[in-house]
Amino acid sequence: MVEMFPLKSADAAYGKIRGMLSTLGDPFTRIISPKEYQSFRIGSDGNLQGVGLFITVEPKTGHLIVLSCVEGSPAARAGIHDGDELIEINGQRLDGVDSEAAAQRLRGQAGTSVTVKLHRGNGSGSGSSIKEVKLPRELIRLSPISSTVIPHRTPDGRLTKTGYVKLSTFSQTAATEMKNTIHEMENLGVQSYILDLRNNPGGLVKVGLDVAKIWLDGNETLVNTVDRDGHMSPINMANGHALTHDPLVVLVNEGSASASEILAGALHDNGRAILVGHKTFGKGKIQSITELHDGSALFVTVAKYLSPALHDIDQVGITPDVQCTTEMLNSPKETLKGKSSVSSLEADSCIMVAEHELDIQESKGTAS
């Protein structure tokens, strides 16, 4: 007879389940808490109720620092800037509180409000200010795309336009927003594209496949799935029509994972894009997600992905055609957000390598 010991708390239950799942030897088969699952849902839905602040912990000091504000959000309207230090939320000090816990306190039902206290240094060390603001919570729409047109002079002296599109996550709106962005850029007379997937951790794989279809024609294979018995099934397009046939470079790095790797593999292996950057993360697992009654969720790996040319993505990653160094030339201090700043993009050495590759593609095109 098996003796049953009741578990004293939800945390104890999660601990037991994690122990059982760990015997499978797959770090991605896991249970996540209701709060973690809520954060995952925010990432995939592209919407949250809150004040529109992105925050991070500064490693040297442990302080909570504002990374950026969502354009037009309550935080942006209140004049909060990147670099401001968050000291209190609703009168509670934030010493030792991590960024996820602080973000949870800032989120809440639209129509309610939250009071934050911030410290702003002026950078020179002489003088700073403390500011307290009451922020209304609203429904915040997180755009997964930022874009700009980069003026580019070709080796033969012509001035052309390169469309730069940064995709930060594969949320539900990403494919629709990508279509709208490409249409806008085509109307502006863009002649080549850079799609930046650096540090894009993935998201909804179906959306990644939908984004691939925007760039590809015909009945191409987008990705192959392999189940645990080794059975392989291709996922193909049906009579696809690309929105543009302009030359394309895709930027990837070690932070590009999952749906980013599937998209990069689809565009590269079908001869649509040159890959520039660093080898990708290597997460090519397919998971089923089961939401449990307490709001937690069980992620179980059921298969893995191979690229169209049958390269294993999982634990291997995708190697780009051309490497680039990561340093910023003249190291501009502004970080990219919203409408990407052209000056900081032009100082990004990987963008320079990408533009060189686009010049080579264009010269090959005209020669033929």
C-alpha positions in Angstrom: 0.0 0.0 0.0 1.3 3.5 -1.0 1.1 6.0 1.9 0.1 9.5 0.8 1.6 12.6 2.4 -0.4 15.8 1.8 1.7 18.7 0.6 1.7 21.8 2.7 1.7 24.4 0.0 1.5 25.0 -3.7 5.3 25.6 -3.8 5.8 22.2 -2.3 3.6 20.7 -5.0 5.5 22.5 -7.7 8.7 21.3 -6.2 7.5 17.7 -6.3 6.3 18.0 -9.9 9.7 19.6 -10.9 11.5 16.7 -9.3 9.4 14.2 -11.4 9.9 16.2 -14.6 13.6 16.5 -14.1 14.0 12.7 -14.5 13.1 13.2 -18.2 16.4 15.0 -18.7 14.8 17.8 -20.8 15.1 21.4 -19.3 12.2 22.6 -21.4 9.7 20.1 -20.0 8.7 22.0 -16.9 5.9 23.5 -14.8 5.7 27.2 -14.3 3.9 29.2 -11.6 0.7 31.2 -12.3 2.7 34.5 -12.2 5.3 33.1 -14.6 2.6 31.8 -16.9 0.9 35.3 -16.8 4.2 36.8 -17.9 4.5 34.2 -20.7 0.9 35.1 -21.8 1.7 38.8 -21.9 4.6 38.1 -24.2 2.5 36.0 -26.6 -0.7 38.1 -26.5 1.2 41.4 -26.9 -1.1 43.2 -24.4 -0.8 43.9 -20.7 -2.6 46.1 -18.1 -0.2 48.4 -16.5 1.8 51.7 -16.9 4.1 50.9 -19.8 7.5 50.7 -18.1 10.3 48.3 -19.0 12.6 47.8 -16.0 15.8 46.0 -15.3 18.2 45.4 -12.4 21.6 47.2 -12.8 24.2 44.5 -12.1 26.7 46.7 -10.3 24.3 48.4 -7.9 21.3 46.1 -7.7 19.1 49.1 -8.3 15.9 48.9 -10.4 16.5 51.1 -13.5 14.0 52.1 -16.2 15.0 50.6 -19.6 12.3 52.4 -21.6 8.7 53.5 -21.7 6.1 52.3 -24.2 5.3 55.2 -26.5 2.2 57.1 -25.4 1.8 55.0 -22.2 1.0 56.6 -18.8 4.7 56.3 -17.8 5.8 58.1 -21.0 3.2 60.8 -20.5 4.4 61.4 -16.9 7.9 62.2 -18.2 9.7 59.1 -16.9 13.0 58.5 -18.7 15.3 55.6 -19.4 18.0 55.6 -16.7 15.6 56.7 -13.9 15.9 54.6 -10.7 12.7 53.1 -9.3 12.8 53.6 -5.4 9.2 52.8 -4.2 5.9 51.5 -5.5 2.9 52.5 -3.5 5.1 53.6 -0.6 7.0 50.2 -0.5 10.7 50.3 -0.8 12.2 48.2 -3.6 15.5 47.2 -1.9 16.4 43.6 -3.0 13.2 43.3 -5.2 13.9 41.8 -8.6 12.5 43.3 -11.9 9.8 40.6 -12.4 8.4 41.2 -8.8 8.5 45.0 -9.3 6.7 44.6 -12.7 4.0 42.5 -11.0 3.4 45.4 -8.6 3.2 47.9 -11.4 0.6 45.8 -13.3 -3.0 45.8 -12.4 -6.5 46.3 -13.6 -7.0 49.1 -16.1 -8.7 52.1 -14.4 -6.8 51.6 -11.1 -3.6 53.6 -10.4 -0.2 53.1 -8.8 2.2 55.6 -7.2 5.9 55.4 -8.0 8.9 57.2 -6.5 11.9 57.7 -8.8 15.4 59.0 -8.5 16.9 60.9 -11.4 20.7 61.6 -11.5 21.9 64.2 -14.0 24.8 62.0 -15.0 27.5 64.4 -13.9 27.3 63.6 -10.3 26.4 67.1 -9.2 22.8 67.1 -8.2 19.8 64.8 -8.7 16.1 64.8 -8.0 13.4 62.6 -6.4 10.1 62.5 -8.2 6.8 60.9 -7.1 4.1 60.3 -9.7 0.7 58.7 -9.6 0.2 56.7 -12.8 -3.1 55.4 -14.1 -3.1 51.8 -15.3 -4.3 51.2 -18.9 -4.4 48.4 -21.5 -0.9 48.7 -23.0 -0.3 47.3 -26.5 3.2 46.0 -26.9 4.4 46.3 -30.5 6.8 43.5 -31.4 8.2 45.6 -34.3 10.3 48.7 -34.6 11.5 50.0 -38.0 13.2 52.8 -39.8 14.6 53.6 -43.3 18.4 53.8 -43.5 19.8 55.9 -46.3 22.5 53.9 -48.0 25.1 54.9 -50.6 26.0 52.0 -52.9 29.6 51.4 -54.1 28.8 53.1 -57.4 27.7 56.2 -55.6 23.8 55.9 -55.9 21.8 56.8 -52.8 19.3 54.0 -52.0 17.0 53.2 -49.1 17.3 50.1 -46.8 14.4 49.1 -44.7 15.5 48.1 -41.2 12.9 46.0 -39.3 13.6 44.8 -35.8 11.3 42.0 -34.6 11.6 41.5 -30.8 9.2 38.7 -30.2 6.7 36.5 -32.1 3.5 37.7 -30.4 0.0 37.3 -31.9 0.2 40.6 -33.8 3.8 40.2 -35.2 2.9 38.8 -38.7 0.1 41.4 -39.3 2.4 44.2 -38.1 5.2 42.9 -40.3 2.9 43.0 -43.4 1.9 46.6 -42.6 5.5 47.6 -42.1 6.6 46.0 -45.5 3.7 47.7 -47.3 4.7 51.1 -45.8 8.3 50.6 -46.8 7.5 49.5 -50.3 5.5 52.7 -50.6 8.5 54.7 -49.4 10.6 53.2 -52.2 12.8 50.9 -50.1 15.1 48.7 -52.3 16.6 46.3 -49.7 15.8 45.0 -46.2 17.6 44.1 -43.0 15.4 41.9 -40.6 16.9 42.0 -37.1 16.2 38.9 -35.0 19.0 39.5 -32.6 18.0 38.7 -29.0 14.5 37.6 -30.1 13.8 34.6 -27.8 10.9 33.3 -29.9 7.2 33.1 -29.0 4.4 31.6 -31.1 5.9 29.3 -33.8 2.8 29.6 -36.0 3.5 33.4 -36.2 7.1 32.7 -37.1 5.9 30.6 -40.0 3.4 33.3 -41.0 6.2 35.8 -41.0 8.3 33.5 -43.3 5.4 33.4 -45.8 5.6 37.2 -46.1 9.0 36.8 -47.8 8.6 33.6 -49.7 6.8 32.4 -52.9 5.4 29.1 -54.0 5.2 25.8 -52.1 8.5 26.0 -50.2 9.2 23.9 -47.1 9.3 26.2 -44.0 10.4 23.7 -41.4 10.4 19.9 -40.7 9.1 18.3 -37.5 10.5 15.1 -36.1 8.6 13.1 -33.4 10.1 10.9 -30.8 9.9 7.9 -33.1 12.0 9.7 -35.7 9.1 10.3 -38.1 9.6 13.5 -40.1 6.9 15.7 -41.5 7.5 18.9 -43.6 5.4 22.0 -43.1 5.0 23.5 -46.5 3.5 26.8 -47.9 0.7 26.5 -50.3 0.9 28.8 -53.3 2.7 31.6 -51.4 3.1 35.1 -52.7 5.9 37.2 -51.2 5.2 40.9 -50.5 8.6 41.9 -51.8 11.5 40.3 -53.7 14.0 42.9 -52.7 17.4 41.6 -51.3 17.2 40.6 -47.7 19.7 40.1 -44.9 18.7 38.6 -41.5 20.7 39.4 -38.4 20.9 36.7 -35.7 23.0 36.1 -32.6 23.2 33.8 -29.6 20.0 35.3 -28.2 18.0 34.4 -31.3 16.0 31.3 -30.3 13.1 29.0 -31.2 10.7 30.7 -33.7 13.6 33.1 -34.6 15.7 30.1 -35.6 12.8 28.6 -37.6 12.3 31.8 -39.5 16.0 32.3 -40.1 16.3 28.7 -41.3 13.3 29.0 -43.6 14.6 32.2 -45.3 18.2 31.0 -45.5 17.6 27.4 -46.7 15.1 28.6 -49.4 17.7 31.0 -50.8 15.8 34.1 -49.8 18.2 35.7 -47.3 21.8 35.9 -46.2 22.3 35.4 -42.5 24.7 37.8 -40.7 25.8 37.6 -37.0 26.6 34.8 -34.6 25.4 31.3 -34.1 21.9 31.1 -32.7 20.8 29.7 -29.4 19.7 26.2 -30.4 16.2 25.7 -29.2 14.2 23.6 -31.7 11.8 21.8 -29.4 8.0 21.6 -30.0 5.9 21.9 -26.8 2.4 21.3 -25.8 1.1 23.6 -23.1 -1.5 22.5 -20.6 -3.0 25.2 -18.3 -3.7 23.8 -14.9 -6.7 24.8 -12.6 -4.6 27.0 -10.3 -3.3 29.1 -13.3 0.1 27.3 -13.5 1.1 25.6 -16.7 2.8 22.4 -17.8 5.1 22.6 -20.8 5.9 19.2 -22.3 8.3 18.6 -25.3 6.7 16.4 -27.9 8.9 16.8 -31.0 11.8 18.8 -32.5 12.5 20.9 -35.6 14.8 20.6 -38.5 15.4 23.4 -41.0 14.3 23.0 -44.6 17.8 21.7 -45.5 17.5 19.2 -42.7 19.9 21.0 -40.3 19.2 20.2 -36.7 18.2 23.4 -34.8 17.9 21.9 -31.3 21.1 22.2 -29.2 23.0 23.0 -32.4 21.6 26.4 -33.6 22.0 28.0 -37.0 25.4 29.2 -38.2 25.2 32.5 -40.2 26.8 32.9 -43.6 28.9 35.9 -42.4 30.1 36.7 -38.9 30.1 40.2 -37.5 31.6 41.8 -34.5 29.2 43.1 -31.9 30.8 46.4 -30.9 29.2 49.7 -31.7 31.5 52.0 -33.6 31.9 55.4 -31.8 29.8 53.6 -29.1 26.6 55.8 -29.1 24.9 55.7 -25.7 21.3 55.8 -27.0 19.5 52.5 -26.9 17.1 51.6 -29.7 13.5 51.8 -28.9 10.2 52.6 -30.8 11.3 54.2 -34.0 14.9 53.0 -34.2 17.4 55.9 -34.3 19.3 55.9 -37.6 22.5 57.3 -36.1 22.9 54.4 -33.6 22.0 51.9 -36.4 24.7 53.3 -38.7 27.2 52.8 -35.9 26.2 49.1 -35.4 29.0 47.1 -37.1 26.6 44.2 -37.9 24.4 46.6 -39.8 27.4 47.7 -41.8 28.3 44.1 -42.6 24.6 43.6 -43.7 24.7 46.6 -46.0 27.9 45.3 -47.6 26.2 41.9 -48.2 23.2 43.7 -49.7 25.5 45.6 -52.1 27.0 42.2 -53.2 23.5 40.7 -53.7 22.4 43.7 -55.8 25.6 43.6 -58.0 24.9 39.9 -58.6 21.3 40.7 -59.5 22.2 43.4 -62.0 25.0 41.3 -63.5 22.6 38.5 -64.4 
